[in-house]
Amino acid sequence: MVEHEGKALYVLVPVEEYRELERLRAGEEPTYPHEVVERLTEGKSLVRAWREYRGLTQVDMATRLGITIPAYQRMEQPGRNLRLGTLKRLAKALEVRVDHLILDDDEDEDAACLTGQNAELDRDSILIEGEAQEPSDTRARPL
C-alpha cells in the first residue's frame, strides 16, 4: 500500500484479484477456474473441486479446520448443504470467497453439485443432522 500524508493512495494486488474486483464492481457473478469446472462436471463437490485445484489433501483441510478427517470427508460429499458459518471457515481454508463455494440454482445442472453437510462444526464435537458425535482419534494434527 502506498500512502501519502497518512492516506492510502494505491494498493498493489495480483492481476487476477484485480480482475475479480472489477467483475464484482460490474455486478458479475463469480468466475471459476477451468480446472474447478472440469471437476464439477465429473460430479465432484465444489469443496472437493477447490481443494484439488489448490493442491491440498483432505488431511491438509482437516488440519486447517481443526476437525477430524472423517468430518471433513463428509463435507466434501456432493449434494449436501453447508451452513453459512461452515462455508466461511471452508472459504478461509481454501483461500476463496464464500460465494465461490455456492452455485446458484440457475447454474448449469451438469456442473451443479452443492457441497457439504447440514452441520455446524466446532473443535469439541460435531453435530451432523441433529446427532452429536465425539471426534475420534483420527483428528488431523499439524506436522
Residue pairs with C-beta under 8 A, 6 or more apart in sequence:
1 8
1 10
1 11
1 12
2 8
2 9
2 10
2 11
2 12
3 9
13 21
20 30
20 31
23 29
23 30
23 31
29 104
30 97
30 99
30 100
32 40
32 100
33 53
35 49
35 52
35 53
36 46
36 49
36 50
36 53
37 111
39 48
39 49
39 52
39 53
40 46
40 49
40 111
40 112
40 113
41 110
41 111
43 78
43 113
44 52
44 78
44 113
45 76
45 77
45 78
45 79
45 80
45 113
45 114
45 115
45 116
46 100
46 101
46 102
46 103
46 113
46 114
46 115
47 75
47 76
47 82
47 90
47 94
47 101
47 115
47 116
48 76
48 115
50 94
50 96
50 100
50 101
51 57
51 58
51 60
51 61
51 76
51 94
54 94
54 95
56 64
56 94
58 69
58 72
58 73
58 76
59 69
59 140
60 140
61 72
61 93
61 94
62 68
62 69
62 71
62 72
62 139
62 140
63 140
63 141
63 142
64 93
65 72
65 89
65 90
65 93
65 121
66 123
67 121
67 123
67 126
67 135
67 139
67 140
68 126
68 135
68 136
68 138
68 139
68 140
69 138
69 139
69 140
70 136
70 138
71 119
71 121
71 126
71 128
71 135
72 140
74 80
74 117
74 119
74 128
75 82
75 86
75 90
75 115
75 116
75 117
75 119
76 115
76 116
77 115
77 116
77 117
78 113
78 114
78 115
79 113
79 114
80 114
80 115
80 116
80 117
80 118
81 114
81 116
81 117
81 118
82 90
82 101
82 115
82 116
82 117
82 118
82 119
83 118
83 119
83 120
84 98
85 120
85 121
86 116
86 119
86 120
86 121
87 98
87 101
87 102
87 116
88 98
89 121
90 101
90 116
91 97
91 98
91 100
91 101
94 101
101 115
102 114
103 111
103 112
103 113
103 114
105 112
117 128
117 129
118 128
118 129
119 126
119 127
119 128
119 129
120 127
121 127
124 135
125 132
125 133
125 134
125 135
126 132
126 133
126 135
127 133
